[in-house]
Every structure is written in C-alpha cells, then in structure tokens.
Amino acid sequence: MKRRIIGTLILLFSLGGGWIWMGYDLFLKQPMNIGGETLYYRVTPGATLKSVAFDLQRIGVLEHPRYFTWLARLRGSNRVQLGEYSLETNITPEHFLDKISNGKVVQYSLTVIEGWTFRQLMAALRAHGKLLITMSDASEDEIIKSLGITEKHLEGLFLPDTYLFPADTTDNAFLRRAYNAMKTHLQKEWDAREENLPYQTPYEALVMASIVEKETGAPIERPEIAGVFVSRLRKGMRLQTDPTVIYGMGDRYEGNIKRKDLLKDTPYNTYTRKGLPPTPIALPSAAALNAAMHPTHNGYLYFVAKGDGSHYFSKTNEEHAKAVREFQLQRRSDYRSSPHAQP
C-alpha cells in the first residue's frame, strides 16, 4: 500500500513537473505580449531583474514573471542595466533578457551639420528631446570649464558627424564626445599636412578650415578655395571673405552685407584686417580640414560665385573683374563671397 502511494506521488510529481517544464519551454519560444507597435521600457535606478519581471506582468507584457527569473538564473544573467529598451512585436523573453543584462539600450541619433555655429549646435541639442540639458543657461566660460578644454572659445571645436547615444545622455557628454572627435581628427590631419603652410598651429588650420567650409558651395572645390586663401596669406593680401564679416556682425546681420559693413572694423573683418580671424567661424567638416592641410596650388588669387554653387577662379585682378561683371550682376541666394584685389 505504501509503495502504491509513493508510486502515485512520484507519478503526479513527474506529470506536474512535465507540465511545468512544457509551460516553461513554451514561454521561452513565444513572443512577449507587445501588441502592434514597438514598446519602449525604461529600467530605472533600484530595479532588479525580479522587479522588472513583475512590472512587465503588471503592464500585460509578460505572462509568467517567475519563468523569466528562472531563465535568468539558468543563464547566469541576474544583473540588469539601467536605460531605455525597445521591445519589438516579435521579441522573446530570451531576447529581452539578453538586452537588459548586456545593456543593449535604444540608441538615438543627432547629426551635427558642417558649417553650423556653436549657437546652432546648442539649439539642436536643446531641441532633440532625448538629451538631458544641463547647460542651457551656462556661459561660454562655464561650458569651457565643464568640458575641461584649453581653448578660449568654443566656436569650431566640435566635429560634424552623426552621433548615436542613449536617452538621457547629457549635453555635456555629447559635446565632450564631439570635441574629442574634432581634437583627434584635427591632430591627425595636422600630422599629415603638407609642408610650408602659413599656419603656426593646428588651431590656425582649424580657423582656415572653417572659412573654407563657409565659402564652399560645391564640396569638390574645397581644396581650390583653400588654395586661394593660402596664396593670399603668403602674399600678405587680405582674405576679404564675406563669411568672416558676417560672423563678426553677429545679430546685426540681417541677410545682406552692405558696403558700410565691409568698412566697419571688427576682429573678424578680413577686409580691414590681414591674416586669419581670431577664431573659427563655424564647424568645419573633415573634408574642409583636409582641404586646409592640402590646398590646391594653382596660382589663383580670386574667385567669384557663378550662381550654381560653384565658382570661377582667376589669377589676375583683370580676369577677376571680368568674372565679377559676368556672374555677380544676377546674384542668387547661394551667393558666396569673392576676394577682391589687394588695395
């Protein structure tokens, strides 16, 4: 009799264990209850794998939270990492466990556009929505100090590129990353630069690259544009480039440059001052940096916008004056400046 009872109990436990195992196996293979659209779930500070499992049950996503904790124990994945995770419509518990245990958080992107000013960059950071803004009211000196950089001005120090980052990345962390990217790339280009360029430091080359960036309507012309400015520097001619004047005007610029603007002296007015302006005037692209370090040597000293984004280049003032009469009589909105003869 006792043997029969024991046998029955063993059979019942075996059947029960089999049903549990079948349920567990089915749990592993079936997608979670996400619905028709991707669900975004945030693991917050203090969360454990168990609390995540039961929270997912609460919102109707996970039917068997204990199975999920068993799975974690079997896989040795009891640790969860903070952040925002995406749960696609076909995601399985195994896949989700892999995400939260390995920190595979959702990555957002922001493209820093070549030619932006630092003010435009900060506006893009504030408007993104997934970045944590900590420096909205900070002064330039405060931002410089917080980033731990040695330059005295922020303009031009951040490399244009598309950056991926998780939600709640701070604006400080984003800027630090873009700054380090520019610093690394600038040094690489500086180390590979051609000899006898009229720059004493990488920073001066960065200033030149920013001017090239703002002057270039056709990217293929960057080396030629750089060549014109390098030639003018070597001859002691003023650069006479409108983008530097516009930058120096600041909020006074309303879309057009007048003769009085060209005559009004500012540290950035390359019509009134020789040499490079004191800082970059925009964020130069990697291509503009390369052009500044490897300008085309063609003897050109002048260029004028043709109205289609490209330029006509000249070696003499006479040729340039003729080109100005031909191309500038009907300026278009994509007009770029044209250096003048040395006064």
Secondary structure, 3 states (H helix, E strand, C coil): CHHHHHHHHHHHHHHHHHHHHHHHHHHHHCCCCCCCCCEEEEECCCCCHHHHHHHHHHCCCCCCHHHHHHHHHHHCCCCCCCEEEEECCCCCHHHHHHHHHHCCCCEEEEECCCCCCHHHHHHHHHHHCCEECCCCCCCHHHHHHHHCCCCCCCCCCCCCCEEEEECCEEHHHHHHHHHHHHHHHHHHHHHCCCCCCCCCCHHHHHHHHHHHHHHCCCHHHHHHHHHHHHHHHHCCCCCCCHHHHHHHHHHHCCCCCCHHHHHCCCCCCCCCCCCCCCCCCCCCCHHHHHHHHCCCCCCCCEEEECCCCCEEEECCHHHHHHHHHHHCCCCCCCCCCCCCCCC
